[in-house]
Amino acid sequence: MGAVLAAPAAPPISWLISIEIVPLENLSPSVAYGNSRREYLVVWEEQVHAGQVGIIGRLVSSSAALPGLPFPVMTDANMQYYRPTVAYSALHRYYLVVFERQYSTTDTDIWAVVVSADGTLGPRIVIDTDTDKDWWPNVTYNETADEFLIVYEKYVSSTRRDIEARRVRAGDLTVAGGRNLVGGANQLRRLPDVAYNSARNEYLIAYTLNSPPTAGGDIAGLISNANLGTLSSEIPITPVGTSPSQDAVSVAAGNNEYLAVWNEYPNVTTASIWGRRLEG
C-alpha cells in the first residue's frame, strides 16, 4: 500500500491587528504588499475632525507587527478625501495611493500620492480634475510596461455614468494617457475594478451595468491592451437584464486567467457572494 498523504496544514493565522482604533470614523480600507521590505501598506479614509475626511496610512509587517504609527497621506485642511486604493511597484519600491478629492457637491476629482516603501510621502499626482464627478477609483500595476492603470467611474448625467482610465508611468510619474473606456446613453456603469494579466500584457476592467438606469445591476467587463489602444467588446460576466441584481465586482488575475467575484441580491433581505473564472 502506498503512503497515505497527510491533509494539508491550515495556514497560520495571526492575532487580530489593531491598525486604527481611535474614536473616529474610519472607513474604506485598502491594502497592497511591498515585497522589498516584506511589509503591507494599509490605507483608509478617516474623519480627521468634524467636516474633514482625510486619507491615512500605516505599514504592517509580514509578521503582523506594526513598525510605525498611522501617518497622513492626504489631509489638507477644508478638503474631503474618500475611497483610497493602493498598488505597489517593486521596481521603484513605492506605493501609489489613489483616491477621490471632493471640491464641492458637484466636483469630485481623482488624485494620487506616492508613498515610499518606508512610509515617506512623495509627490502628489493629478489624475483627473474635470469639473464633474469622478468616483470609485481602483488601481493596478503593470510590471511589463512599468506603469499603473487607474480606472474610475465618471458621472455624465443622472442617467449616464461611464468608465474611464488613466495610465501613470511609474518611472517619472507622468500621466501617460487615458480614455473613456465604455459608456452609453441611458446606461449606468459603476464601481469598476481592474486586474493585470502579465501573461498577455493586458487588463480586465469589470464593473456594474444598469441598463436602463432603473434596472437591476449586472456584471460586465472588457479587455484592454497595455496602452488602452485596443478594447474588446463588452463582456457579459453575468446574464444581462435578468434577475437577481448584482454589484460591487472585484477582480484578480491568476495564471493567464481571471476571477471575478460580486454581490448578488436574490431579495431585499439577502445578499450572497458569487464568482466566475474567465480565461486569459
N, C-alpha and C positions, 0 to 999 in steps of 0.2 A: 504494500500500500504506500502510495506516495505521501510525502509530508503534508500535513494539514497547515494551510496558511492561516496565520493569526489575523483576526479582524484588524483593520487599520485603526491606529490610535486616534482618539478625538484630538482636535487641535487644542493647544493650550489657550486658555482664556485668562487675561489679566484681571486684576481687580478693577473696580469702577474708577474712572479717572475724572477728577473734578477739574474740568478745563476752565469753566467760568461759572461761579455760583453767587456772584454779587446780587443784591436785591434790586436788579434792574431787568427790563425785558430784553432777553437775548434770544434771537430767532435765526432761522435760515442758515444753519451751519453747512460748510463745505470743507473738503479735505483733499490734499494731494501729498504724495510721498516724494521726498527728496533723497535719492539714493546716495548722493555724495557724502552726506552726513548721517545717513540712516535715521532720518527724522521726518516727521509729518508736519505740515503747516495746516492748522485748523483756522478758518476764518468764519466770522458770523456778523450779523447786524446787531447792534446794541443801542438801547436808548440811553445815550450818554447823560442826558438830563432832559427835563421837560421840554418838548418841542424840538429836540435834536437827536437824530439817529446817525450813528457812525459805524464804520467797519473796523472790527477788532480782530487781531490775530494772536495765535500762540503756538509755539513749537512743542511737539510731543515726540519723545524718542521712541525708537522701536522696542525699547524695554519698558515702555509705558511711563517713563519718567518725564518730568516737566523741567527742562533745563533753564527756563526763564519765565518771567511774568507775562501776562497778556500785554499787548502793545497796540497802539492806534495805527491802523493802516491808512484810514482817511476819516478825519473827524473835524473838518473845518467848521468854524462857527456859523450858525444860522443856515446850515445846509443839511439835507437829508440824503442818506445813502442806504441802499437796500439790496438784498438778494445777491450776496457775493458768490463767486465761483472761482476756482483756482486750478492751475495746471503748472507743471514743473518742467524746466529744460535742464536735462542732465548735462548737456554740452556746456551751457553757460552757468550752471549752478545757481539758478534763481527761479522763484515762483512768479507767475503773473496772476495777480488778483484782479478780477473783472467784476463790475457792479453797476448798479443804477445810481445816477446822481440826479436828484429832483430839484429843478429850479423853481417850478411852480406847479400848480394843479394841472396845467396843460402842456408842460415841457419837462420831459424826463430824458436824460441822455445816458450814454454808455461810456464809462471811463475805465481805466486800468492803472494799477500801481505795481511796480517791480518790488519784490521783497527777496533779498539775497538769502542764500541757504542758511546763514546765521541769524536771520531776522532783521537785518539792516534794511531800511527803506531806501528804494531807488527812485527813478524818475516816475512822474505821472504821465499817462498817455491818454490823449483824447481819441476816442474810437468813433463816436457818432454824436454830434451836437446839433442835429436838425431841430428846428423849433416845433417838434411834435413829441409824441410819447414813444420812447424805445424802452422795452421791458424785457424781463426774464432772460438775461444773458446766460450762456454756457460757453465753456472754452475747452479746447483740447490742444495738445502739442504734437506737431508733425516732425519727427526726428529726421526724416529723409530730406525734407525741404528746409529744415531748421526754422520753422515758424509756427505761430499759434493761429488757430482759426477760432473766431468768436462768432457765435450765432445768437440772434435775439429776435424778439417779436416787435414789429413796428405797427403802431396804431395809425391807420389811414383815415378811418371814419368809424362810426358806431356799427356799421355793417361790413367793415373790411379791416382785417389785420393780416399783414404779410410776414414772411420770414426773410430776414436779411442777414448778411455775413460780412465780416471784415477779417483780412489777414494782417498779422503783425510779424514782421521779420524779427527773429529772436536775437540776431547779431547786433543790429543797430536800432531796434525798437521803432522802426518806421512802419506806418500803416501802409502796407504794400498794395492794397486794393480790396475791393469788396463789390457786392452786387445784391440786388433784390433776387432772392432765390426762387420764390414762388408766392403767388398771390392771385386774387381774383375778386371781381365784384360780387357782393352778397355772400362772401365766404370769410370765416374767421380761421386763421391758422395761428395757433397759440402754443406757448410753453415748449419751446424747442430744446432738444438736446443733440449732441454731436459726438461721434466716435471716429477715431482714425484707424484705418486698416493699413498697416505697414506692408503687408504682402502685395497690395495693389496700389499703394500710394494714393489712396482716395478716402473720402469721408462718407459716412451715413449720417444724414440730418433727419431726425424724426420729430414729430410734433402732433398736436391735437388739431383735427379738422372738423369744424362745424359748418356744414353746407346743406341748407342755408344757415344763417347765424342762430336761428331759434331751434335748430335740430340738435339732437344729442351728439356728443363728440365721438369721432372715430380716430384711429391712429394711422397716420400716413407718413411717408418719408420720401427722400430722394437721395441718389448717389451723386457726389461731385468729385471731379478730379482735383488734384492738389492746388491748382491755381484758380479754381472756380470757373474755368473756361468752358467746361463741358458738364452739363447736368443731365441726369436721366429724366424720364417721365416720372410723374408722381406714382409712388408705390403704395397700394392699399395694404398696410400691415394688418389691419382688421377690416372686415367687410364694411364697405361704405354704405351709410344710410340705413343700417339695421340696428335693432336694439340688442343688448343694452348699451348704455353710453360708456365711453372710455375717455380718460385723460391722464395727464401727468406722466408721459412716457420718459423712460430713462434707457440709454443705450450704452453698450460696451462692445469693444472689438476683441475677438479671440484669434485663433489661428486661421486667418483668412475667412472669418465668419463674424456675425454679429449676434448679440442677444438684445432684444428689446423687451422691456417689462413696463407694465402700466396698471393704473387703477381701473376697475370695472365696477359699474353700479347696476346690479340687477334690479334694485328697487331703492326707494328713498331712504331706507334704514340700513342697508347692507352695502359694503364695498369689499371687493376681493382683488387679488393680485394675479395677473395673467402675464404670460410671456410668449415670445416666438423667436426661433432662430432664423436667421437669414444667411444664405451662402454669400461668401465674399464676392 
